[in-house]
Amino acid sequence: MANVNRAATVDPRATGRGSVVAPAHGLTRNVLSSDRPWLWLAPIVALLLFIGIYPLAYNLWNSFREFSPMLGTVEPVGLANWARLLTDVRVREALGTTAVYVSAALLIEFALGLAIAVLFNAGPWASGLWQSLLILPMVVPPTVAAVMFKVLENADYGALAYYLQSWGITDKVEPLLGGTGRYAIPAVLIPDIWQWTPFFVLILLAGLKALPTDPLEASRVDGASAWQTFWHVTLPMLRPMIAIAVLFRLVDLLKVFDYIFVMTSGGPGTRTEVLSFYAYQRSFTTIEWGYGSVLGIVILLLAIVVANVYLRVFKVAW
């Protein structure tokens, strides 16, 4: 009897005979086994694809339609919105303004960022306190920064406007903000430069600290001056960091909006109307959603093309 009971309690898996019914969660365990690890990522990847692709697909769909606010109807218009790009003078003007703004901001921010990074790396400014203070402008929301500098640049009571007028750079007739718009783009560039120069400083400073010391010491032993060492040794070794920093800022600048919206609203006239602000106006001021969608897609395509051209040119130049 004892033998019978003992036989009845033997686990079939120990003898290799019989079968064991898998628990309820066994199927899930088998599907998500080690040979299919991508299944663990599938839900989040699907969510990210939906978040990224749906707005783009919806905008593309809208670009072939037009909304009538008076009638509350949406009508298909085919390629009419896309054909309008070829005859819209303001698109060409906005592209030109965007090119000027992006080029000036990128050049000034990179030059200042590189100079400050070299200063911080070589002097007593490399302490954590100064680096922490450097991050503060980046923490401020762009809209808040635009409001701050709009007050500072006001011709009647702004501190920055007062000093510029005292030095003879501007005057009451031609202030930073207003007038004929002579200084409109520089006025909008000031908060952008103040806020995003630290971005270059942080990335380039990290790159400088990570550089190997052997090439630098070898150049000094060979009698190279500080400038020759920087130009022929340090700068080429910083190439990856420079490429990353410039690429990120380049793409970000192509969609600049906050400073324009708060400080000038594209004016005076259309003096500071960049492409992103023009797309906003067409979408939400004149309620031309279809044409606004076209302009939004153009900005995306422009960013992709410019980024690819930049990477190719940067690779050839270096």
C-alpha positions as CSV (number, residue, x, y, z in Angstrom):
1,M,0.0,0.0,0.0
2,A,2.8,2.3,0.8
3,N,4.4,1.5,-2.5
4,V,1.2,2.4,-4.3
5,N,0.9,5.7,-2.5
6,R,4.6,6.5,-3.2
7,A,4.1,5.7,-6.9
8,A,1.0,7.9,-7.0
9,T,3.0,10.9,-5.7
10,V,5.9,10.6,-8.1
11,D,6.3,13.7,-10.3
12,P,5.9,12.5,-14.0
13,R,8.7,15.1,-14.9
14,A,11.2,13.2,-12.8
15,T,10.6,9.9,-14.6
16,G,10.3,11.4,-18.1
17,R,6.9,9.8,-18.6
18,G,3.5,11.3,-18.6
19,S,2.7,15.0,-19.2
20,V,2.2,18.0,-17.0
21,V,-0.5,20.6,-17.7
22,A,1.2,24.0,-17.9
23,P,0.0,26.7,-15.6
24,A,-2.2,29.4,-17.0
25,H,0.7,31.8,-17.3
26,G,2.9,29.3,-19.1
27,L,1.8,30.5,-22.6
28,T,2.8,34.1,-21.8
29,R,6.1,32.9,-20.5
30,N,6.8,30.9,-23.6
31,V,5.8,33.7,-26.0
32,L,8.0,36.3,-24.1
33,S,10.9,33.9,-23.9
34,S,14.5,35.0,-24.3
35,D,14.6,34.3,-28.0
36,R,11.9,36.9,-28.6
37,P,12.9,39.9,-26.3
38,W,11.5,42.4,-28.7
39,L,8.0,41.5,-27.7
40,W,8.6,43.2,-24.3
41,L,9.2,46.4,-26.2
42,A,6.4,46.1,-28.7
43,P,3.7,47.9,-26.6
44,I,5.8,51.0,-25.9
45,V,7.2,51.1,-29.5
46,A,3.7,50.9,-30.9
47,L,2.6,53.8,-28.6
48,L,5.6,55.9,-29.6
49,L,4.9,55.2,-33.3
50,F,1.3,56.2,-32.9
51,I,2.2,59.4,-31.1
52,G,4.8,60.3,-33.7
53,I,3.0,59.1,-36.9
54,Y,-0.6,60.0,-36.2
55,P,-0.2,63.9,-36.1
56,L,2.0,63.7,-39.2
57,A,-0.5,61.6,-41.1
58,Y,-3.4,63.8,-39.9
59,N,-1.6,67.0,-41.1
60,L,-0.9,65.3,-44.4
61,W,-4.6,64.5,-44.8
62,N,-5.5,68.0,-43.8
63,S,-3.2,69.5,-46.5
64,F,-5.6,68.2,-49.2
65,R,-8.6,69.8,-47.5
66,E,-9.8,73.2,-46.5
67,F,-12.0,74.3,-43.6
68,S,-14.6,77.0,-44.0
69,P,-15.2,78.7,-40.7
70,M,-18.3,80.5,-41.9
71,L,-20.1,77.3,-43.1
72,G,-18.4,75.0,-40.7
73,T,-17.6,72.6,-43.5
74,V,-14.5,70.8,-44.6
75,E,-14.0,70.3,-48.4
76,P,-11.4,68.4,-50.4
77,V,-9.3,70.7,-52.5
78,G,-6.7,68.3,-54.0
79,L,-3.3,69.8,-54.6
80,A,-4.5,73.4,-54.4
81,N,-2.9,74.1,-51.0
82,W,0.4,72.7,-52.3
83,A,0.3,74.7,-55.5
84,R,-0.3,77.8,-53.5
85,L,3.2,77.5,-52.1
86,L,4.6,78.4,-55.5
87,T,2.8,81.7,-55.7
88,D,2.8,82.8,-52.1
89,V,5.3,85.7,-51.8
90,R,5.2,85.6,-48.0
91,V,6.5,82.1,-48.0
92,R,9.6,83.2,-49.8
93,E,10.0,86.2,-47.4
94,A,9.5,83.9,-44.4
95,L,12.1,81.5,-45.7
96,G,14.6,84.4,-46.1
97,T,13.9,85.7,-42.6
98,T,14.2,82.2,-41.2
99,A,17.6,81.8,-42.9
100,V,18.9,85.1,-41.5
101,Y,17.6,84.3,-38.0
102,V,19.0,80.8,-37.9
103,S,22.4,81.7,-39.4
104,A,22.9,84.6,-37.0
105,A,21.8,82.8,-33.9
106,L,23.8,79.7,-34.7
107,L,27.0,81.6,-35.5
108,I,26.8,83.8,-32.4
109,E,25.8,81.1,-30.0
110,F,28.5,78.7,-31.2
111,A,31.2,81.3,-31.1
112,L,30.3,82.6,-27.7
113,G,29.7,79.1,-26.4
114,L,33.1,77.9,-27.6
115,A,34.9,80.9,-26.1
116,I,33.2,80.5,-22.7
117,A,33.9,76.8,-22.7
118,V,37.6,77.3,-23.4
119,L,37.7,80.0,-20.6
120,F,35.9,77.7,-18.2
121,N,38.2,74.8,-19.0
122,A,41.4,76.8,-18.6
123,G,40.6,79.0,-15.7
124,P,39.2,79.0,-12.2
125,W,35.7,79.3,-13.6
126,A,35.4,75.5,-14.0
127,S,33.8,75.0,-10.6
128,G,30.5,73.4,-10.2
129,L,28.9,76.6,-9.0
130,W,29.6,78.5,-12.1
131,Q,28.4,75.6,-14.3
132,S,25.2,75.5,-12.3
133,L,24.6,79.2,-12.8
134,L,25.2,78.7,-16.5
135,I,22.3,76.4,-16.7
136,L,19.8,78.8,-15.3
137,P,18.9,80.6,-18.6
138,M,18.1,77.2,-20.1
139,V,15.7,76.5,-17.3
140,V,13.6,79.6,-18.0
141,P,10.7,78.8,-20.5
142,P,11.3,80.6,-23.8
143,T,8.0,82.5,-23.4
144,V,9.1,83.9,-20.0
145,A,12.5,84.8,-21.4
146,A,10.7,86.6,-24.3
147,V,8.5,88.6,-21.9
148,M,11.6,89.5,-19.8
149,F,13.5,90.9,-22.7
150,K,10.5,92.6,-24.2
151,V,10.4,94.7,-21.0
152,L,14.2,95.2,-21.0
153,E,14.0,96.4,-24.6
154,N,11.0,98.7,-24.3
155,A,12.0,102.1,-25.6
156,D,10.2,104.0,-22.7
157,Y,11.3,102.1,-19.6
158,G,13.5,99.2,-20.6
159,A,17.0,99.1,-19.0
160,L,18.7,97.6,-22.1
161,A,17.0,100.1,-24.4
162,Y,18.2,102.9,-22.1
163,Y,21.8,101.9,-22.3
164,L,21.7,101.3,-26.0
165,Q,20.2,104.8,-26.5
166,S,22.9,106.3,-24.2
167,W,25.6,104.7,-26.3
168,G,24.1,106.0,-29.5
169,I,23.3,102.6,-30.9
170,T,19.6,103.1,-31.0
171,D,17.3,106.1,-30.4
172,K,13.6,106.9,-29.7
173,V,12.8,107.1,-33.4
174,E,14.5,103.8,-34.2
175,P,14.3,101.7,-31.0
176,L,15.1,98.0,-30.6
177,L,11.4,97.1,-30.8
178,G,9.1,99.1,-33.1
179,G,9.9,101.8,-35.5
180,T,10.7,100.6,-39.0
181,G,12.0,97.3,-37.7
182,R,15.6,98.1,-38.4
183,Y,16.7,96.3,-35.2
184,A,13.8,93.9,-35.0
185,I,15.7,90.7,-35.7
186,P,18.6,91.6,-33.4
187,A,16.0,92.4,-30.7
188,V,14.6,88.9,-31.0
189,L,18.0,87.3,-31.2
190,I,19.1,88.7,-27.9
191,P,16.9,86.5,-25.7
192,D,17.7,83.5,-27.9
193,I,21.4,84.0,-27.5
194,W,21.1,84.6,-23.8
195,Q,19.1,81.4,-23.3
196,W,20.9,79.0,-25.6
197,T,24.6,79.9,-25.6
198,P,24.9,77.9,-22.4
199,F,23.8,74.8,-24.4
200,F,27.0,75.1,-26.5
201,V,29.1,75.8,-23.4
202,L,28.0,72.7,-21.6
203,I,28.5,70.3,-24.5
204,L,31.8,71.8,-25.6
205,L,33.1,72.0,-22.1
206,A,32.3,68.4,-21.5
207,G,34.1,67.6,-24.8
208,L,37.2,69.6,-23.7
209,K,37.4,67.8,-20.4
210,A,37.2,64.5,-22.1
211,L,40.0,65.1,-24.6
212,P,43.2,63.1,-24.3
213,T,46.1,65.1,-23.0
214,D,48.9,63.3,-24.9
215,P,48.3,65.2,-28.3
216,L,48.1,68.5,-26.5
217,E,51.4,67.9,-24.6
218,A,53.1,66.7,-27.8
219,S,52.1,69.9,-29.6
220,R,53.6,72.0,-26.8
221,V,56.8,70.0,-26.9
222,D,57.0,70.6,-30.6
223,G,56.9,74.3,-30.0
224,A,53.4,75.0,-31.1
225,S,51.8,78.2,-29.7
226,A,48.5,78.1,-27.7
227,W,46.6,79.3,-30.8
228,Q,48.2,76.7,-33.0
229,T,47.5,73.9,-30.5
230,F,43.9,75.0,-30.2
231,W,43.3,75.3,-34.0
232,H,45.2,72.3,-35.2
233,V,44.8,69.9,-32.3
234,T,42.0,70.8,-29.9
235,L,39.4,71.9,-32.4
236,P,39.7,68.8,-34.7
237,M,39.3,66.5,-31.6
238,L,36.2,68.4,-30.6
239,R,34.6,67.6,-34.0
240,P,32.0,65.1,-32.7
241,M,30.8,67.4,-30.0
242,I,30.6,70.3,-32.3
243,A,28.6,68.3,-34.8
244,I,26.1,67.2,-32.2
245,A,25.7,70.6,-30.7
246,V,25.3,72.5,-34.0
247,L,22.9,69.8,-35.4
248,F,20.5,70.0,-32.4
249,R,20.5,73.8,-32.4
250,L,20.1,74.0,-36.1
251,V,17.0,71.8,-36.1
252,D,15.6,73.7,-33.0
253,L,16.1,77.1,-34.6
254,L,14.3,76.2,-37.7
255,K,11.1,76.0,-35.7
256,V,11.6,79.1,-33.5
257,F,8.3,80.6,-32.5
258,D,8.1,81.8,-28.9
259,Y,10.3,84.9,-29.1
260,I,8.7,86.0,-32.3
261,F,5.1,85.5,-31.0
262,V,5.7,87.3,-27.7
263,M,8.0,90.1,-28.7
264,T,7.1,91.2,-32.3
265,S,4.2,89.1,-33.6
266,G,6.1,88.9,-36.8
267,G,6.4,92.7,-37.2
268,P,6.9,95.4,-37.8
269,G,5.0,94.4,-40.9
270,T,6.5,91.1,-41.8
271,R,10.1,92.0,-40.8
272,T,10.4,89.1,-38.2
273,E,7.9,86.7,-39.7
274,V,9.7,83.3,-39.8
275,L,8.2,80.3,-41.4
276,S,6.8,78.7,-38.2
277,F,5.1,82.0,-37.2
278,Y,3.6,82.3,-40.7
279,A,2.3,78.7,-40.4
280,Y,0.7,79.7,-37.1
281,Q,-1.0,82.7,-38.6
282,R,-2.5,80.8,-41.5
283,S,-3.7,78.0,-39.2
284,F,-5.2,80.1,-36.3
285,T,-5.6,83.7,-37.4
286,T,-7.0,83.3,-40.9
287,I,-8.3,79.8,-40.1
288,E,-6.7,78.2,-43.2
289,W,-6.0,74.8,-41.6
290,G,-5.3,73.1,-44.8
291,Y,-2.7,75.6,-45.9
292,G,-1.3,75.7,-42.4
293,S,-0.8,72.0,-42.5
294,V,1.1,72.3,-45.7
295,L,3.4,74.9,-44.1
296,G,3.9,72.6,-41.1
297,I,5.0,69.8,-43.3
298,V,7.3,72.1,-45.3
299,I,9.0,73.0,-42.0
300,L,9.5,69.3,-41.2
301,L,10.9,68.6,-44.6
302,L,13.1,71.6,-44.4
303,A,14.6,70.5,-41.1
304,I,15.3,67.0,-42.5
305,V,16.9,68.4,-45.7
306,V,19.0,71.0,-43.9
307,A,20.1,68.4,-41.3
308,N,21.2,66.0,-43.9
309,V,23.0,68.6,-46.0
310,Y,24.8,69.9,-42.8
311,L,26.0,66.4,-41.9
312,R,27.3,65.8,-45.4
313,V,29.1,69.2,-45.6
314,F,30.4,68.8,-42.1
315,K,31.9,65.4,-42.9
316,V,33.5,66.7,-46.1
317,A,34.9,69.9,-44.5
318,W,36.5,68.0,-41.7
